[in-house]
Amino acid sequence: MSPGAGRVRPVRVVLADDQELVRVGFRVILEAEADIEVVGEAGTGAEAVALAAEHHPDVVLMDVQMPELDGLAATRKILGTDAGGARDPGAAAPPPPVRVVIVTTFDREDYVFEALRAGASGFLLKNAGADDLVESVRVVARGDALLSPEVTRRVLERFSAPPPAVDPYRPPGLTDRELEVLVLLARGASNPEIAARLYLGETTVKTHVSRVLAKLGVRDRTQAVVFAYERGVVARGG
């Protein structure tokens, strides 16, 4: 089955970078794929926000250093996150969900951390290959995280302050099993590892993960891990 099989329409992408040559290169690579369509290009952060509101893309490829509004601030505006990067779990997610991939030349964990807190679903370096760029768009569009839960956990543990010595926070509405799945996600476990740990089938684990994401009001596994650490569901080193 081809990568785009089963989709009603191609993955819709907005390119946000202040360098026109970068945008042109990305467009050529992405539009060579039958299942991807570039619906807009932005040269500033403000333009990216406007295009996202106009076109409701599946994915925004966002540079960090942008004029008028930097990429992280633009990401927060596009995703409706507050200054701390957390979406109110009780707030309805805007349909269709927009996912942001931060694309930059800076291979620094502090940028990864800020991107995660801004609500980004992934982080990609500009020196990545064409195949990596295409696969990143597809991965994020289908709701998966571009960063592994293990990488996310390591970054969050490094930059987050230790939580106070209180009982772990339990998100309202989660069943005992869903809470177990969330904790294992936050500790970097993959679906097969969760299945083995909880003696469940992988299909059942996928169902639990989907329900956890829906109940927390987050877009993907990466944001579920961010939620778990920032709300105190798990502790650093836990």
Phi, psi and omega in degrees: 000136181289158183302329183264005183297139176093347178279142178291325180216166178296160173292124183266128187234139169250133179259125181235106180202140182281353178259117183298323181297324177295315180297317180298316179298316179296318181298315181300316181295312186288320184282357171284350180262132183294336186260012180229137179228126175274118186257354179185156177231138180234137178259354177223163178296321179296320178296322179298317179298316181295318180293322179296320178292326183282317189258346183048058182290164173283322185223138170245123173269112193242122173287152179283308183270102182230146175288160179072309182211122183290166187299326180289318177295321178296322178299316179299320180291319181295319185269352179073025178273155180275187184298334179270355176087003184257131176273140176299119182302336181276351182276141179287137177286139182290127178271143346285157182295135175258133178241139184247133171248122177280124181242123185205169175269355187266112178265071183231136183294334179291328174292319178300315181300311181294325177296317179297316181291334176284347178107006181294149180266354181186174186215125184226135177277146182294340179273009175293155180286168180300318180297322179295321179298312181297313181295325178299317179298316181294317181300311183291322181297327180274005173096005178272164180270138178282331173265139179291152176304327180294317178295317179300315180300316182297317180296315181295320180295327181288321188257343181277144176288148178300138180287157176295159183281078178229171178296146179303145178285136176248113180300132179296143176094344179279137172285169178302318181294319179295324177295319177300318180296317180298316180298317179292322174303313183296334179273005174095012183282140174277171178302314178299323179292320177296317180301315181293320182292322185259003180058049180236161172282154182296326178297319178296320179297317179300321178296316179297317180299316179299320180292322178298314180300317181296317183289329179278343182073032179248162189273331187201181183297322180301314181291334174294321178293317177302313179303313185298320180282319184286333179267356177082020175295322173231157181255160176304131179076003185285000000 
